[in-house]
Amino acid sequence: MQKIISLSVHDIVDNILRSGSIDSRVFSSGTMQEGTRLHSVYQDEQSSVYQKEVSLSSTFTIGEYTFIVEGRADGIITDKNGKVTIDEIKTTVADLEEFYTENKDWHLGQAQFYAYIYALQNNLSEISIRLTYISQNNYAIRKFYDFDYNFEDLQRFVLKLVQTYYDHILIFLNHEEKLKKDLSSFDFPYSTYRKGQKELIQTIYDAADNEEFAYIEAPTGIGKTAATLYPYIKKMQDKGEKIFYLTSKNSIKKVVLETIKFFNTKGVTINAITINSKESLCINDKKRHCNPDECPFAVDYYQKVNAIIHAIYQEYPCLGFQDIISLSYRYQVCPFEFQLDLSTFYDVIIADYNHLFHPTAHLIRFFDEGPKNYYLLIDEAHNLPSRIRDMHSGQIDFYSFFLLYKDFRAISFNHKKMYRLIKKVMDYFLNLDINEFPQEDFFGNVLKVDGIPDELFLVLDKFLEEGKNFLQEGGKDVTDQFLDVYYKAKSFLSLPESDETYSYFFEISENGKLLKFNANCLDSRPFMRPAKNIFLSGTFFSATLTPQNFFLDLLKAEEKHEELFLPSPFPVENLKVLVNTNISTYYKDRDFTKKKIIQAILAFVGGKTGNYFVFFPSYKYMTAIVDIFPLSKNYNFYIQDAGMTTEKREEFLAHFEKNPTKTNIGFVVLGGVFSEGIDLIDDRLIGAIIIGVGLSMVNYENDALKNYYDLNSSDDEEKQGYLYSYVYPGINKFLQAAGRVIRSEFDKGMLLYIDMRYNTFPYRNILTEKYQNISYVYTEDEITQEVDDFWRNK
């Protein structure tokens, strides 16, 4: 039985014919986007004899494999005499002659492939090729290179190319066949199922069988990583080609990789690789200077990479961050590009959300060619909507251009035009007159506008245009500071100039100047469906996908989908929840209730020596309590600082050790780094106090969200804006924080919620749904009694 493999012409040509070095001055996401635009401009200028974007397809059989190879010719020209010419268009910021010389075999090989398919389909004995080169610096500058071929020569070239590609990928095809065979007898690799795991696995099987998406809330302890991976891995024996496991945390990437390594001890070999950011992987002394003149790891990369992949593929079925770094040093290759090229041949790709959803950082090789036989897993999916909004937002800041301008003074004589254009961006902000704007458009320190101002767009566009030349010609004068400003401006101009799903506004500085401009994305939903359409099936899961309807809406759940909301797998009696609705934490009442808050904290931690966290809605509120919190020989307390480094966070957590002989209290901020993603198991954390309901900060950005969701609420439902922008995100934050206490079946602990609003909708409903062992307390004595009763029985 023949095995069918679908490929693009690019898959073959790029793998076999590309040579030379990595050079981001010439090849980057920016030049690719500009190239796409200029392609279209040039094609639209051609006469009626020019057919643009012609789809081509052919099949090739080698042994038991049939390759279906597809592609699109930029243009096909048929003159009045019937002569056919395949036009292959390339655009670049480099010198056209040099660009052609360095890339001729690669570019011509692509055109030859198209010419062969077209000649085969149209019974042509002869066909011509034109390579068209257009300067991105000056559209009027072009070069053309013409070639004539007979069909037999093209056929020999293409068949040899396909055979070479087959020889290259045979090792990977053999792995794939062996994996499918081994998976037929691969059972769930643990001796027993945890509570809830069977239901979770079956839900994902159902989603995969029906080619649907699943939305799952699975609290800590169910074993989500193994239970979500297993069914999709099993489905790879049928239809799936790859699994993409996306998360926002490097710590989770490590857990996923270790889980797959464990799977591999049970009779299968699943290849898995983590994908990391360019910044974190770069081992060059000059970060982001990705060119052969400044980075030894870029030199001759494309000549070396295929042989290296073959050399290490079978030795490293699982590749993590440190593995990629070590191998890159060994073989002297760029670790960022190396991981991407390796990932083409790996079964499970463990990456970040932005590798799918970011407008410029997404993995083009996987996600830009329509639907694929891929499966998708999104971990901690409660974080995804806000992350997507951040990815599609941007800011232009006067001060970043001011610092760049100062940096340029020393080299301004050599780069006068670049220097002037940096100054023009600064002048745009400095010349804005705050008095020329209508008073009704001012909201505190914010000035609302309808879109990106035309003049700002124009000065940034000119800055970027000259910036391309500077990147190419500036050499050592291209600093990290310039790169940072340049790429932020480039990303900013990729945003919609005016769109109802965006909020556009200036920030007003203390001296009354308009020195920052923001374009904030308000809605993640438009980006969900295009991403999902790439995959056969997928699962969005989290320990706290609550409130349910809120997240199902923001994750754009389909009308037909699978969903599962599991209870905690741990014994109910191991967690006692107290709710004090007798204390107000409204902003206006905080000065009057500070002492009551402190008394409640002391009553809660006084019943048992141990480790406790107290979560506050803001640093300001936390500081107000800490400043008057009594010192005592009975306890130590530690305070979260804003902007803690990784080392400082680890130092903070180290205070909360097992079997403490003295009570330790951590004062931390709700929604901060200690609210999720940390595991203080056993008695490293036996209690948490949550002060307030986690309501989002009242500011213009959140009000813009509120107004947007109000406007987009259907006529027959209550306005959702306040709930979507303020209430529901807060609920998720306090549930995440509460989840720090019970991390295993052996943990025992208590929670204390403090706020009078916990007795109102929707908070009381949420707490009732989430917890079975819950009591309402109204005085310090009642807290003390409940604490004593709970720990006496433990």
C-alpha positions in Angstrom: 0.0 0.0 0.0 1.4 3.4 -1.0 2.0 5.9 1.7 1.0 9.5 0.7 3.1 12.5 1.8 2.0 16.0 0.9 4.8 18.6 0.4 5.4 22.0 -1.0 8.0 22.9 -3.6 9.5 25.0 -0.9 9.9 22.0 1.4 12.1 20.3 -1.1 14.0 23.2 -2.6 14.7 25.0 0.7 16.0 21.8 2.3 18.3 20.7 -0.6 19.3 23.8 -2.5 19.6 26.6 0.0 23.2 27.5 1.0 25.1 30.3 2.5 24.9 32.0 5.9 22.1 33.3 8.1 21.8 37.1 7.5 18.9 38.9 9.2 19.9 42.1 7.4 18.7 40.4 4.2 16.2 37.7 5.4 13.8 38.6 8.2 10.1 38.7 8.9 10.1 42.3 7.9 11.7 41.8 4.5 9.4 38.8 3.9 6.3 41.0 4.6 7.6 43.7 2.3 8.5 41.1 -0.3 4.9 39.9 -0.3 3.6 43.4 -0.8 6.0 44.2 -3.7 5.2 40.8 -5.3 1.6 41.9 -5.5 2.4 45.4 -6.7 4.6 44.0 -9.5 2.1 41.3 -10.6 -0.7 43.9 -10.8 1.3 46.0 -13.2 1.7 43.2 -15.8 -0.3 42.9 -19.0 -3.0 40.4 -19.7 -0.5 37.8 -20.9 0.7 37.5 -17.3 -1.1 35.0 -15.0 -0.2 35.5 -11.4 -0.1 33.0 -8.5 -0.8 29.9 -10.6 -1.3 26.8 -8.5 0.7 23.7 -9.6 0.8 20.1 -8.4 2.5 16.9 -9.4 3.1 13.4 -7.9 6.4 11.5 -7.5 6.6 7.9 -6.5 9.8 6.4 -4.9 9.4 2.9 -3.5 6.4 2.7 -1.2 6.0 6.5 -1.0 4.0 8.8 -3.2 4.9 12.5 -2.8 2.2 15.0 -3.7 4.1 18.2 -4.3 2.3 21.6 -4.6 3.3 25.1 -5.2 2.4 28.4 -6.8 4.3 30.1 -9.6 4.5 33.9 -9.1 3.7 34.4 -12.8 3.3 32.5 -16.0 3.7 34.6 -19.2 2.4 33.3 -22.5 3.4 35.5 -25.5 1.6 35.9 -28.8 3.7 33.1 -30.3 2.8 30.7 -27.5 6.1 30.8 -25.7 5.7 30.1 -22.0 7.9 31.7 -19.4 7.8 31.0 -15.6 8.4 34.2 -13.7 10.0 33.8 -10.2 10.0 37.1 -8.3 12.5 37.9 -5.5 12.8 41.1 -3.6 15.6 42.2 -1.3 17.3 45.0 0.5 20.7 43.7 -0.7 22.5 44.6 -3.9 20.5 42.8 -6.6 23.6 41.4 -8.5 25.1 40.1 -5.3 21.8 38.6 -4.1 21.3 36.8 -7.4 24.9 35.4 -7.4 24.7 34.1 -3.8 21.2 32.5 -4.2 21.1 31.6 -7.9 20.9 27.8 -7.5 18.2 28.1 -4.8 16.0 30.5 -6.7 16.5 29.0 -10.1 15.8 25.5 -8.6 12.4 26.6 -7.4 11.6 28.1 -10.8 12.8 24.9 -12.6 10.5 22.8 -10.4 7.5 25.0 -11.4 8.6 24.9 -15.0 8.8 21.1 -15.0 5.3 20.7 -13.5 3.8 23.2 -16.0 5.5 21.7 -19.0 4.4 18.2 -17.9 0.8 19.2 -17.5 0.7 21.1 -20.8 2.8 18.8 -22.9 5.5 21.4 -23.6 8.9 20.3 -25.0 10.4 23.7 -24.2 9.8 26.3 -21.6 11.6 29.5 -20.3 12.3 30.9 -16.9 12.7 34.5 -15.8 14.2 35.4 -12.4 12.9 38.9 -11.5 14.8 40.8 -8.8 13.3 43.9 -7.3 15.0 46.2 -4.8 13.1 46.9 -1.6 15.1 50.1 -1.2 14.0 51.4 -4.6 11.1 49.7 -6.4 12.3 51.1 -9.7 15.6 49.2 -9.5 15.1 45.7 -11.1 17.2 43.0 -12.7 16.0 40.1 -14.9 17.8 36.8 -15.7 16.4 34.6 -18.5 16.9 30.9 -19.1 15.6 28.4 -21.7 15.1 24.7 -21.0 13.9 21.6 -22.7 11.6 19.2 -20.9 14.1 16.4 -20.6 16.7 18.5 -18.8 14.0 19.8 -16.4 12.8 16.3 -15.8 16.3 15.0 -14.9 16.9 17.9 -12.6 13.6 17.6 -10.7 13.6 13.8 -10.4 17.2 14.0 -9.0 16.1 16.7 -6.6 13.1 14.7 -5.3 15.4 11.6 -5.0 17.9 13.7 -3.0 15.1 15.0 -0.7 13.8 11.4 -0.2 17.3 10.2 0.8 17.5 13.1 3.2 14.2 12.4 4.9 14.3 8.6 4.8 15.6 8.4 8.4 12.7 10.4 9.6 10.2 8.4 7.5 11.5 5.2 9.1 11.1 6.7 12.5 7.5 7.6 11.7 6.7 4.1 10.5 8.2 2.5 13.6 6.4 4.9 15.9 3.0 4.1 14.3 3.7 0.4 14.7 4.8 0.8 18.4 1.8 3.0 19.3 -0.6 0.2 18.5 0.5 -1.6 21.7 1.3 1.5 23.7 -1.0 1.6 26.8 -1.3 4.4 29.3 2.1 4.3 30.9 1.1 4.5 34.5 0.0 1.5 36.6 -3.2 3.3 37.8 -5.3 6.2 36.7 -5.7 9.2 39.0 -9.2 10.4 39.8 -10.5 12.2 36.7 -7.8 11.0 34.3 -10.0 8.5 32.5 -12.7 11.1 31.9 -10.1 13.6 30.7 -8.5 11.2 28.3 -11.9 10.0 26.9 -13.0 13.6 26.3 -9.9 14.3 24.2 -10.4 11.0 22.3 -13.9 12.1 21.5 -12.6 15.5 20.3 -10.0 13.9 18.1 -12.4 11.3 16.7 -14.9 14.1 15.7 -12.1 16.5 14.7 -13.4 19.0 17.3 -11.9 21.1 20.1 -12.2 20.3 23.8 -12.2 22.8 26.7 -11.2 21.3 30.0 -10.9 22.4 33.6 -8.7 19.9 35.5 -7.5 21.0 38.9 -4.1 20.3 40.2 -3.3 16.7 41.0 -5.2 15.0 38.1 -2.1 14.6 36.0 -3.1 16.9 33.1 0.2 16.7 31.3 0.2 12.9 30.8 -3.5 12.7 30.3 -3.7 15.3 27.6 -0.6 14.1 25.7 -1.5 10.4 25.7 -4.7 10.4 23.5 -3.2 12.6 20.9 0.0 10.6 20.8 -2.1 7.4 20.3 -4.0 9.1 17.5 -0.7 9.7 15.6 -0.8 6.1 14.6 -3.9 7.0 12.4 -3.9 10.5 11.1 -2.0 13.0 13.2 1.5 14.1 12.0 2.5 16.4 14.9 1.4 17.6 18.3 2.0 21.2 19.3 2.0 21.7 23.1 1.8 25.4 23.9 2.4 27.0 27.3 3.4 30.4 28.7 6.0 29.0 31.1 9.5 27.4 30.6 8.9 25.3 33.8 6.0 23.6 32.1 8.0 23.0 29.0 10.5 21.0 31.1 7.6 19.0 32.7 6.2 18.1 29.3 9.6 17.0 28.0 10.2 14.9 31.1 6.8 13.3 30.7 7.6 12.3 27.1 11.0 10.9 28.2 9.0 8.7 30.7 6.7 7.6 27.9 9.8 6.6 26.0 10.7 4.1 28.7 7.5 2.2 27.9 8.3 0.7 24.5 7.9 3.8 22.2 10.3 6.5 20.9 8.5 9.8 20.6 10.6 12.6 19.4 10.0 15.9 21.2 11.7 19.3 21.1 11.2 22.6 23.0 11.1 25.8 21.0 12.6 28.9 22.8 12.9 32.5 22.0 15.8 33.9 20.0 16.8 36.2 22.9 17.1 33.3 25.4 19.0 31.0 23.0 21.4 33.5 21.4 25.1 32.5 22.2 26.7 35.3 20.1 28.5 38.0 22.0 26.4 40.6 20.1 22.8 39.6 20.6 20.4 39.9 17.6 23.3 40.7 15.2 22.4 37.7 13.1 24.8 37.9 10.2 28.1 36.3 9.1 30.1 39.4 9.7 29.2 39.6 13.4 28.2 36.1 14.4 30.3 33.0 13.9 27.3 30.8 14.4 25.6 32.2 11.3 28.5 31.4 8.9 27.7 28.8 6.3 24.7 27.6 8.4 22.7 26.3 5.5 25.6 24.2 4.1 26.0 22.5 7.5 22.6 22.0 9.0 21.3 18.9 7.2 24.4 16.8 8.0 24.2 17.9 11.6 20.6 16.9 11.9 21.3 13.5 10.5 24.3 13.1 12.9 22.3 13.8 16.1 18.7 12.8 15.3 18.7 9.2 16.6 20.9 10.1 19.5 18.6 12.8 20.8 14.9 11.8 20.7 14.1 14.5 23.2 15.8 17.9 23.0 15.4 20.7 25.6 16.9 24.1 26.0 20.3 23.1 27.3 20.6 20.3 24.7 20.1 22.8 21.9 22.7 25.2 23.4 25.3 22.4 23.8 24.8 21.0 20.3 25.0 24.5 18.8 28.4 25.1 20.5 29.6 21.7 19.4 28.7 22.2 15.7 29.0 26.0 15.7 25.5 26.8 14.4 22.8 29.3 15.5 20.7 27.6 18.2 17.6 29.5 17.3 17.5 28.4 13.6 18.9 25.0 14.5 15.9 24.2 16.8 13.5 25.3 14.1 15.1 23.1 11.5 15.2 20.2 13.8 11.5 20.7 14.8 10.5 19.8 11.2 11.3 16.2 12.0 10.1 15.9 15.6 6.7 14.5 16.7 5.9 16.8 19.6 6.8 20.5 19.5 6.7 22.2 22.9 6.5 25.9 22.4 5.0 29.2 23.6 1.7 30.7 22.8 3.3 33.3 20.5 4.7 30.6 18.3 1.1 30.2 17.0 -0.6 33.5 17.7 2.0 36.2 17.3 1.8 38.2 14.0 5.5 38.0 13.4 6.9 35.3 15.8 4.6 32.4 14.8 6.2 29.4 13.2 5.8 30.1 9.5 7.0 26.7 8.4 4.1 25.0 10.1 1.3 27.5 10.3 1.3 29.5 7.0 0.2 26.9 4.5 -3.4 26.1 5.6 -4.9 23.1 7.4 -2.6 20.3 8.5 -2.9 17.0 10.3 -1.7 18.5 13.6 -3.1 18.3 17.1 -3.0 21.3 19.5 -2.7 21.4 23.3 -3.0 24.8 25.1 -1.9 24.6 28.7 -3.0 27.2 31.3 -5.5 28.4 28.7 -6.9 30.9 31.2 -3.8 33.1 30.3 -4.3 32.8 26.6 -6.9 35.6 25.8 -4.9 38.3 27.6 -1.6 37.1 26.1 -3.1 37.3 22.6 -4.3 40.8 23.2 -0.8 41.8 24.3 0.8 40.2 21.2 -1.5 42.3 19.0 -0.9 45.6 20.9 1.8 48.1 20.6 3.3 51.4 21.9 5.4 54.1 20.5 7.4 56.0 23.2 9.0 59.4 22.7 11.7 58.5 25.3 13.0 55.5 23.4 13.6 57.7 20.3 15.1 60.4 22.5 17.7 57.9 24.0 18.4 56.6 20.5 18.9 60.2 19.2 21.4 60.8 22.0 23.2 57.6 21.1 23.3 58.6 17.4 25.0 61.9 18.0 28.5 60.4 17.9 27.8 58.8 14.5 25.4 61.3 13.0 27.9 62.5 10.4 28.0 59.1 8.8 24.3 58.5 9.0 22.7 61.9 8.5 19.4 60.8 7.1 18.8 58.2 9.8 19.6 60.8 12.4 17.1 63.3 10.9 14.4 60.7 10.8 14.8 59.8 14.4 14.5 63.5 15.2 11.3 63.7 13.1 9.6 61.1 15.3 10.6 63.0 18.4 9.4 66.3 16.9 6.0 64.7 16.1 5.4 64.2 19.8 7.0 67.5 20.9 4.9 69.5 18.5 1.6 68.0 19.6 -0.6 70.7 21.3 -2.8 69.2 23.9 -5.2 72.2 23.6 -6.1 71.3 20.0 -8.0 68.2 21.1 -11.6 68.2 22.2 -12.1 68.1 26.0 -14.5 65.2 25.8 -11.7 63.0 24.5 -9.7 63.3 27.7 -9.9 60.7 30.4 -7.6 61.5 33.3 -4.1 61.1 32.0 -5.3 59.7 28.7 -6.3 61.3 25.3 -8.5 59.0 23.2 -8.3 59.1 19.4 -9.9 57.0 16.7 -6.8 55.4 15.2 -3.1 55.8 14.5 -2.7 59.4 13.5 -1.7 59.8 9.8 1.3 62.0 10.7 2.7 59.5 13.2 2.2 56.7 10.7 4.1 58.7 8.1 7.1 59.6 10.2 7.4 56.0 11.5 7.1 54.6 8.0 10.0 56.8 6.8 12.0 55.9 9.9 11.6 52.2 9.0 12.3 52.7 5.3 15.7 54.3 6.1 16.2 51.8 8.9 16.3 49.0 6.4 19.2 50.6 4.7 20.9 51.3 8.0 20.6 47.7 9.0 22.3 46.7 5.7 25.0 49.4 5.6 25.5 50.5 9.2 27.8 47.7 10.3 29.1 48.2 13.9 27.0 51.3 14.2 23.8 49.2 14.4 23.4 49.0 18.2 21.1 46.8 20.3 19.2 50.0 21.2 18.6 50.8 17.5 17.4 47.2 16.9 15.0 47.4 19.8 13.4 50.7 18.7 13.4 49.6 15.0 11.6 46.3 15.6 9.1 47.8 18.0 8.2 50.4 15.5 7.9 47.8 12.8 5.7 45.6 14.9 3.6 48.7 15.7 3.0 49.6 12.1 1.7 46.1 11.4 -1.3 46.8 13.7 -4.6 48.1 12.2 -4.6 51.8 11.6 -8.2 52.0 12.8 -10.3 49.2 14.0 -13.2 48.8 16.4 -11.5 46.0 18.2 -8.7 48.3 19.2 -8.3 51.2 21.7 -6.1 54.1 20.5 -4.8 56.7 22.9 -2.0 59.0 24.0 -0.7 59.0 27.5 -0.2 62.4 29.0 3.0 63.0 30.9 3.3 65.0 34.2 4.4 68.1 32.2 1.3 67.9 30.1 3.0 66.5 27.0 1.7 63.6 24.8 4.8 61.4 24.8 3.4 57.9 24.4 0.9 56.4 21.9 -0.8 53.1 22.4 -2.8 50.8 20.2 -4.4 48.2 22.5 -6.1 45.1 21.2 -9.4 44.6 23.0 -10.5 41.2 21.7 -8.7 37.9 21.4 -11.5 36.1 19.7 -10.8 37.2 16.0 -7.4 35.4 16.3 -8.8 32.2 17.6 -10.6 30.7 14.7 -7.8 31.2 12.0 -5.4 29.5 14.4 -7.7 26.6 15.2 -8.4 26.0 11.5 -4.8 24.8 11.1 -5.4 21.8 13.3 -7.4 18.5 13.1 -8.3 18.8 16.8 -7.1 20.6 19.9 -7.6 20.9 23.7 -7.6 24.1 25.8 -7.1 23.2 29.4 -6.3 24.8 32.8 -6.7 24.2 36.5 -9.0 27.2 36.6 -11.1 27.7 33.5 -13.6 29.6 35.6 -16.0 31.3 35.1 -16.9 28.8 32.4 -19.0 30.8 30.0 -16.5 33.7 30.1 -13.6 31.5 29.0 -15.6 29.5 26.5 -16.5 32.8 24.9 -13.0 34.3 24.9 -11.5 31.1 23.6 -14.1 31.1 20.8 -15.6 27.7 21.6 -17.4 26.3 18.7 -21.1 25.5 18.7 -20.1 21.8 18.6 -17.3 21.0 21.0 -16.3 18.8 23.9 -16.1 20.3 27.4 -15.2 18.8 30.8 -15.0 20.6 34.2 -13.6 18.2 36.8 -13.6 18.6 40.6 -10.4 18.4 42.7 -9.2 14.9 42.9 -8.0 15.4 46.5 -10.0 14.4 49.6 -12.5 17.1 50.5 -11.6 17.0 54.2 -8.0 18.0 53.4 -9.1 21.6 52.6 -11.1 23.9 54.8 -12.4 27.1 53.4 -13.4 30.1 55.5 -15.2 33.2 54.2 -15.4 36.4 56.1 -17.9 38.8 54.6 -17.9 41.2 57.5 -14.9 43.2 56.4 -15.0 45.7 53.5 -12.0 46.0 51.2 -13.6 48.7 49.1 -11.0 51.4 48.4 -13.0 54.0 50.4 -13.1 51.7 53.5 -9.5 50.4 53.6 -8.2 52.9 56.1 -11.0 52.0 58.5 -10.7 48.2 58.1 -6.9 47.8 58.2 -6.8 46.7 61.8 -9.6 44.2 61.3 -7.7 42.7 58.4 -4.6 42.3 60.6 -6.7 40.8 63.4 -8.2 38.3 60.9 -4.7 37.4 59.6 -3.3 36.8 63.2 -6.3 34.7 64.1 -5.9 32.5 61.0 -2.1 32.0 61.4 -2.2 31.7 65.2 -3.8 28.3 65.4 -0.9 26.3 63.9 2.8 26.9 63.3 3.4 26.8 59.6 3.8 28.6 56.3 1.2 31.1 55.0 0.6 33.5 52.1 -1.5 36.6 52.3 -2.6 37.8 48.9 -3.4 41.5 48.4 -5.1 43.2 45.4 -2.2 45.7 45.0 1.3 46.6 46.3 -0.1 49.9 47.7 -2.7 48.0 49.8 -0.2 45.4 50.9 2.3 48.2 52.0 -0.4 49.9 54.0 -1.0 46.7 56.0 2.6 45.7 56.3 3.5 49.2 57.7 1.4 48.6 60.8 1.6 44.8 61.0 2.9 44.0 64.5 6.3 42.4 65.0 6.4 39.2 67.1 8.8 36.5 68.1 6.1 34.0 67.1 6.4 34.6 63.4 8.6 36.0 60.6 7.1 37.8 57.6 8.5 38.4 54.1 7.3 40.9 51.5 7.1 40.5 47.7 8.9 43.3 45.9 7.9 44.7 42.5 10.0 43.4 39.7 11.7 40.5 41.5 14.4 38.7 39.6 14.3 34.9 39.3 17.0 34.7 42.0 15.1 37.0 44.3 11.9 34.9 43.8 13.7 31.7 44.6 15.2 33.3 47.7 11.8 34.4 48.8 10.3 30.9 48.4 13.3 29.3 50.2 12.0 30.9 53.5 8.9 28.5 53.3 10.6 25.3 54.1 9.3 22.0 55.3 8.6 21.4 59.0 9.0 25.0 60.1 9.6 25.6 63.8 8.3 29.1 63.5 5.4 30.5 61.5 6.4 32.3 58.2 4.0 34.7 56.5 4.5 35.8 52.9 2.8 39.1 51.9 2.3 38.8 48.2 0.2 40.4 45.4 -2.8 38.7 43.8 -2.1 37.9 40.1 1.6 38.2 40.7 4.4 35.7 40.3 3.5 33.8 43.5 -0.2 33.4 42.5 0.4 30.6 40.0 3.0 28.3 38.7 4.6 27.5 42.0 4.5 24.2 43.9 5.0 24.4 47.7 4.0 20.8 48.5 3.7 19.1 51.8 3.7 21.7 54.6 5.7 24.3 52.7 2.3 26.2 52.4 -0.6 25.2 54.8 -2.7 28.3 54.4 -3.6 31.3 52.3 -5.6 34.4 52.9 -7.1 36.2 50.0 -8.0 39.8 50.6 -10.4 41.4 48.2 -12.1 39.9 45.1 -9.2 40.4 42.7 -11.0 43.2 40.9 -8.9 44.6 38.0 -7.5 48.0 38.5 -9.8 50.8 37.4 -8.1 52.6 34.6 -8.7 53.8 31.0 -7.5 50.5 29.5 -9.9 48.4 31.5 -12.7 50.9 30.9 -12.0 50.6 27.2 -12.5 46.8 27.5 -15.7 47.3 29.5 -17.1 49.7 26.8 -16.1 47.3 24.0 -17.8 44.3 25.6 -20.9 46.3 26.4 -21.2 47.4 22.8 -20.7 43.8 21.7 -23.2 42.2 24.1 -26.3 40.9 22.2 -29.5 42.9 22.5 -31.3 40.1 24.5 -28.6 39.8 27.2 -27.4 41.9 30.1 -24.4 44.1 29.3 -21.2 42.0 29.9 -18.6 44.8 29.9 -18.1 45.2 33.7 -18.0 41.4 34.3 -15.6 40.7 31.4 -13.2 43.5 32.1 -13.2 43.7 35.9 -15.0 40.9 37.7 -14.3 37.7 35.9 -10.5 38.2 35.5 -10.4 38.9 39.3 -12.3 35.6 40.0 -9.7 33.7 38.0 -6.9 35.4 39.9 -8.1 34.5 43.3 -8.9 30.9 42.3 -5.4 30.6 40.9 -3.9 32.0 44.2 -6.1 29.6 46.3 -4.8 26.7 44.3 -1.3 27.1 45.8 -2.4 25.5 49.1 -3.3 21.9 48.1 -0.8 20.5 45.6 -0.9 16.8 46.3 -3.2 14.2 47.9 -1.2 14.4 51.1 -1.4 18.2 51.5 -3.7 19.7 54.1 -4.5 23.3 54.5 -6.9 26.2 54.9 -8.1 29.2 52.9 -9.6 32.4 54.2 -11.4 34.8 51.8 -12.0 38.3 53.2 -14.4 40.7 51.5 -18.1 41.5 52.0 -18.6 41.0 48.3 -18.1 37.2 48.7 -21.7 37.2 49.9 -23.0 38.6 46.6 -23.3 37.4 43.0 -21.2 36.0 41.3 -18.7 35.4 44.1 -20.9 33.4 46.4 -22.0 31.2 43.5 -18.4 30.6 42.5 -17.2 29.6 46.0 -20.2 27.3 46.5 -19.4 25.6 43.2 -15.7 25.2 43.9 -15.7 24.2 47.6 -17.6 21.6 49.6 -16.0 22.1 53.0 -16.8 25.8 53.5 -17.8 28.0 56.5 -18.7 31.6 56.8 -17.0 33.4 59.7 -17.7 36.9 61.0 -15.3 37.5 63.9 -11.7 36.7 64.9 -13.0 34.3 67.5 -14.9 32.3 64.9 -11.8 32.2 62.7 -9.8 30.9 65.7 -12.4 28.3 66.5 -12.5 27.0 62.9 -8.8 26.9 62.6 -8.4 25.0 65.9 -11.1 22.5 65.0 -9.5 21.8 61.6 -6.0 21.2 62.7 -7.0 19.3 65.9 -8.5 16.6 63.6 -5.3 16.5 61.4 
